[in-house]
């Protein structure tokens, strides 16, 4: 079978992953929660792959920066769907509130602890190079992520996630989109199924891309609720803490394609693009995902409301914000090394296997202390953080880049 045949088979196979669950859902199936969680989770996985390929192809028609932002956004769409379901239900039943926070914090920490570090590990394995320069890869992301992280450190102190957070974090996300949309269209590096779709004539390409988006959206809408409920009921049936299942299993299922996309960038010799995809996803999740929680909660309440944080949820938010702060300091010199990746993964793995309140506080403090130590020892990082806001202003006020010729 030639390359085009394999790529077509991958697209068809990913689409087919959703068929068993969608068929059962239309037939009104209500079975064992483990079966429901497995089938709906597989459907979400297939849809997520289709979304990631469609988003890569979109780079042919919009700016590379905006395409990467869109890729990061739609690749985590399954994550949004699951989290928004838990948030909506939390307004009806407060027992669902911890799951909304569990899913969001787990996704954010997994993204940095595994996603960022994996790109560096893969690139080192491929090239034996121990550092990836990011000068052209993380310009608008750094200041936006930095400001969102500083603000997020306040949320555990407030004790809730409110519409004020929606205003601040949502505003940062809008600024980010405005900046990345101002960059010119660049020639993308497409491989696999994305290359097959990208090689189509413009009209057919755009129609195929739209079809992938729509199909995936329908699958995700049909799967998010049963997958979420199936996880919770599976935890009860297997006597596993539901919070843990929602925090780690749901993000693993929904973000696997995104990790694969970034890993492919590294394998192809474009690790900076892989890191930027991961960092852009972090910006999306740390601004729009968190900001949408109180908005969806208020809509479900049919009034203004704030999602309350109990002690466990506040600890999780603090730990997630502290990890984000450490990660921002690491990339402040617009480069990421193998040592940085080892530090991110090691700290993540250590706190993952020690899920105790004292450990969460310990690692929160450790992340923050290590970040301060790195800033004290590195003038390059201090300059990077100091100059990041100025770069943001320049990006907003400078003339829009000219658009390159499209295919």
HELIX and SHEET records of a PDB file:
HELIX    1   1 UNK A    3  UNK A   16  1                                  14    
HELIX    2   2 UNK A   19  UNK A   26  1                                   8    
HELIX    3   3 UNK A   33  UNK A   57  1                                  25    
HELIX    4   4 UNK A   58  UNK A   60  5                                   3    
HELIX    5   5 UNK A   64  UNK A   75  1                                  12    
HELIX    6   6 UNK A   77  UNK A   92  1                                  16    
HELIX    7   7 UNK A   94  UNK A   96  5                                   3    
HELIX    8   8 UNK A   97  UNK A  110  1                                  14    
HELIX    9   9 UNK A  111  UNK A  116  3                                   6    
HELIX   10  10 UNK A  117  UNK A  127  1                                  11    
HELIX   11  11 UNK A  139  UNK A  158  1                                  20    
HELIX   12  12 UNK A  163  UNK A  181  1                                  19    
HELIX   13  13 UNK A  192  UNK A  198  1                                   7    
HELIX   14  14 UNK A  202  UNK A  238  1                                  37    
HELIX   15  15 UNK A  242  UNK A  244  1                                   3    
HELIX   16  16 UNK A  245  UNK A  249  3                                   5    
HELIX   17  17 UNK A  250  UNK A  267  1                                  18    
HELIX   18  18 UNK A  271  UNK A  284  1                                  14    
HELIX   19  19 UNK A  285  UNK A  289  3                                   5    
HELIX   20  20 UNK A  290  UNK A  301  1                                  12    
HELIX   21  21 UNK A  311  UNK A  330  1                                  20    
HELIX   22  22 UNK A  331  UNK A  333  5                                   3    
HELIX   23  23 UNK A  338  UNK A  352  1                                  15    
HELIX   24  24 UNK A  357  UNK A  377  1                                  21    
HELIX   25  25 UNK A  379  UNK A  397  1                                  19    
SHEET    1   A 2 UNK A 131  UNK A 133  0                                        
SHEET    2   A 2 UNK A 335  UNK A 337 -1                                        
SHEET    1   B 2 UNK A 160  UNK A 161  0                                        
SHEET    2   B 2 UNK A 307  UNK A 308 -1                                        
END                                                                             
